[in-house]
């Protein structure tokens, strides 16, 4: 698991997608599922932050800010 600040949107999203697939398989022990869920939640928040920042940059370029 990488440091979130080092992850690009694409890398974080790919890791999140892999976690979702693992959780949906239903084959993991409960403790591991909870740990993966926590990591997934953190990745989702990171992705949202990156998207929000990108949106602000685009708005600034367009002069909407």
PEUR-V231873 format. One record per residue. N is the residue number from 0. PSI is psi in radians with two decimals (NA if undefined). OMEGA is omega in whole degrees, 0 to 359 (999 if undefined). NEAR is the number of other C-alpha atoms within 12 Angstrom. Layout:
N:PSI:OMEGA:NEAR
N:PSI:OMEGA:NEAR
This chain:
0:2.19:183:17
1:2.80:172:13
2:2.27:184:13
3:-0.66:182:25
4:-0.34:179:17
5:-0.23:186:14
6:2.28:171:21
7:2.94:177:21
8:-0.80:184:24
9:-0.73:180:19
10:-0.75:180:22
11:-0.73:180:31
12:-0.70:178:26
13:-0.73:178:18
14:-0.72:178:28
15:-0.75:178:29
16:-0.74:179:22
17:-0.69:178:19
18:-0.76:179:29
19:-0.76:179:24
20:-0.73:179:18
21:-0.78:181:21
22:-0.68:181:24
23:-0.37:180:14
24:-0.49:180:12
25:0.23:184:14
26:0.02:183:12
27:2.60:172:18
28:2.73:184:13
29:-0.83:183:12
30:-0.76:179:12
31:-0.64:178:16
32:-0.75:180:21
33:-0.74:178:18
34:-0.77:178:18
35:-0.67:178:26
36:-0.76:179:25
37:-0.80:179:18
38:-0.72:179:27
39:-0.72:179:28
40:-0.74:178:22
41:-0.75:178:25
42:-0.72:179:34
43:-0.74:178:26
44:-0.72:179:20
45:-0.80:178:27
46:-0.74:180:27
47:-0.72:178:19
48:-0.78:179:20
49:-0.72:178:24
50:-0.74:179:19
51:-0.74:179:15
52:-0.71:179:15
53:-0.71:179:16
54:-0.71:178:16
55:-0.69:179:16
56:-0.75:180:15
57:-0.73:179:14
58:-0.67:179:13
59:-0.67:178:12
60:-0.71:180:11
61:-0.16:180:10
62:0.34:181:9
63:-0.08:184:10
64:NA:999:10
